[in-house]
Amino acid sequence: MDMAMIVDTLWVVFAGALVFFMNLGFASVESGLARSKNTVNILSKNFIVFAVSSLGFMLLGWGLMFGGDNPFIGTQHLFIMGSDNSFYDNTLTASVPFWGKFFFQLVFCGTAATIVSGAVAERVKYLSFILFSFILTLVIYPIIGHWIWGGGWLARLGFMDFAGDTVVHSVGGWAALAGAIILGPRHGKYDKNGKPKAIPGHNMSLAVIGLFVLWLGWFGFNPGSTMSAGNGSAISHVLIATNIAAIMATLSATVTAWILLKKPDFSMIANGCLAGLVAVTAPCAFVSIPSASIIGLIAGVLVVFSVLIFDRLRIDDPVGALSVHLVNGVFGTLALGLFYNDKIAADVAGLATGLTRGAQFVQQLKGVVLVGVFTLVVSAIIWLALKAIMGIRVTREEELGGLDIGEHGNEAYPDFQGFLTK
């Protein structure tokens, strides 16, 4: 193994480890923004979802995503366990061994599944969530991944997504939207007139820890997608584009929440930061740093309005996952076209289409619509099938008492609860 391969492998594995660490961030943010009676359930879901997604992606997901040049789905060398995987030597990059590339793609797959957890929190059955996550990572995510990253038909049309606004965030977001609609809102979320009521999270300290973990993890998520340590200029550009978008979105979300809610609501500020990170995920290697700033600025405003709109539509999303990942995943994908710079695309991503911004935007819009329709419809079918077969929502009694007791038989804060009853 030559020095370039060693360095590239270390870079990809390190970046992948940062993305894996984001699981802690998602668990912390989601549990912090939810009620204390559901903490064990949320932590457990975020913990087990990576195990489930790892199994699905290893059994079949990787093969469906990268197995050959069929425009719609991988058809060759689908099963990688116990196989000679030299078929994939040149997949993504030739400078990283197969299992290094697999690990990096695996943690992205796990992230898509984790997104669903937040939108269906506090009322979904544990087993139903596990089964949905398994199917998502076994089939749905890999098919979309093949269309875009596996040499499929959207990539051939000129659609681009550097680090996963569509492949990861939108896919997870569309699947979450289907689940949230079919599950229905939590008991007590709306009054008798249909007006939404705030259900505050129980631990903002935990939420902010999770936020910083996610922000750190994004420095592996986006720069790591270069898949090579050899181009320091490209890595640096993506890094700064990612960070400046997060900064600007944090500030714009703060101002927007302050104006609309009369207070700088922390949950809105936190989701603003995450919205900026999501929105720049696709375009970070195709746009200038000033453009990344504007993208972040818009994302921060967009996420606040989105949270309020979903509430009005009676789509209950306890942690704002739909507003962060779906809405800004779509926005970021379109922003790649709106702010596309062919020279930066060539220098940073090594992939320039030669299209004008308008033409690139059209390709991005096509991808958003087609991926959205496919993922939403297939996800809805799976949620409805699970609902018919085994049910997907806990009983009213379990929900009101808390999923920690109803689903797991223990509590996150037993001493605290005991103190309150004395």
Order of alpha helices (4+ residues) and beta strands (2+ residues): alpha-alpha-alpha-alpha-alpha-alpha-alpha-alpha-alpha-alpha-alpha-alpha-alpha-alpha-alpha-alpha
